[in-house]
Amino acid sequence: MDAGLPSLPPLPDPDDVPAEATVLRMLLGAQLRRLRESAGISAEQAAYPIRASRSKISRMETGRVGFKLRDVEDLLTLYGVTDGQQRTEILALARRSSAPDWWARYGDILPGWFETYLGLESAATTIRSFEVQFVPGLFQTEDYARAVTQLGHHSASPAEIDRRVALRIKRQELLSRPSPPRVWAVMDEAVLRRPYGGPEVMREQLRRLAQAAARPQVTLQVVPFARGGHAGASGAFSILRFAERDLPDVVYIEQLTSALYLDQRPDVEHYLEVVDQLSGQALTPADTAAFIEQAARET
């Protein structure tokens, strides 16, 4: 790198982070952003030499799109990165980040807007969520997941339903990896009362929730009906936070056929305030565990 540019923190070792390509893309994007800002180059200026738009540069720098090696090489040149070793390390990371993620095998049933979420989920160190109707996907039993999946895919074949359920269960391996994310989920009581799949399936699901609440990295809270209205009346959402300091928190809001991803600070702060209010309105984690167990006995 040219002597006129300030020194940057070293590129994180990809071997020290989960192997999902999305994680590597996020690390690479954060490094490219630091290099661009250190060189005093705007996103618009960076976009021109690689025949892209400002929004494309933004998506690259947040790891939401793949990288072409030629584009990375051109950007490094534009940013004044001439040190051979640094270029080699960054390009090696770009090559590794082009490998398909585990969910690529489900590409026939997986919409692109949800692929983005799976990547963010795999990279997050903290996941905070609020649910109004369904048990969070990371804690669903296979039978409950099947009942919920069938609701939205009436015309799907049994084989397709099986694959959709398998994808949902595969996601749960995230909780068993060596460094799992911190998961903090607040649920409306309705989540516990809607017997998807019938009473037996729901009892099993509630027992699974109780087991999940005992995990050290999991916090579950329920807002009971008796508390009246609450701050989450607008619907379910998740907030994902990442270890890389240059990566912004992301709010995920799922819709029927698409999703919103919000990373502007005012939006994120609003949702953080809402989830904090919900946590204050909800039962404590200890009381929630007892509430879930009681709901299981009543189902």
Secondary structure, 3 states (H helix, E strand, C coil): CCCCCCCCCCCCCHHHCCCCHHHHHHHHHHHHHHHHHHCCCCHHHHHHHHCCCHHHHHHHHCCCCCCCHHHHHHHHHHCCCCCHHHHHHHHHHHHHHCCCCHHHHHCCCCCHHHHHHHHHHHHEEEEEEEECCCCCHHHCCHHHHHHHHHHHCCCCCHHHHHHHHHHHHHHHHHHHCCCCCEEEEEEECHHHHCCCCCHHHHHHHHHHHHHHHCCCCEEEEEECHHHCCCCCCCCCEEEEEECCCCCCCEEEEECCCCEEEECCHHHHHHHHHHHHHHHHHCCCHHHHHHHHHHHHHHC
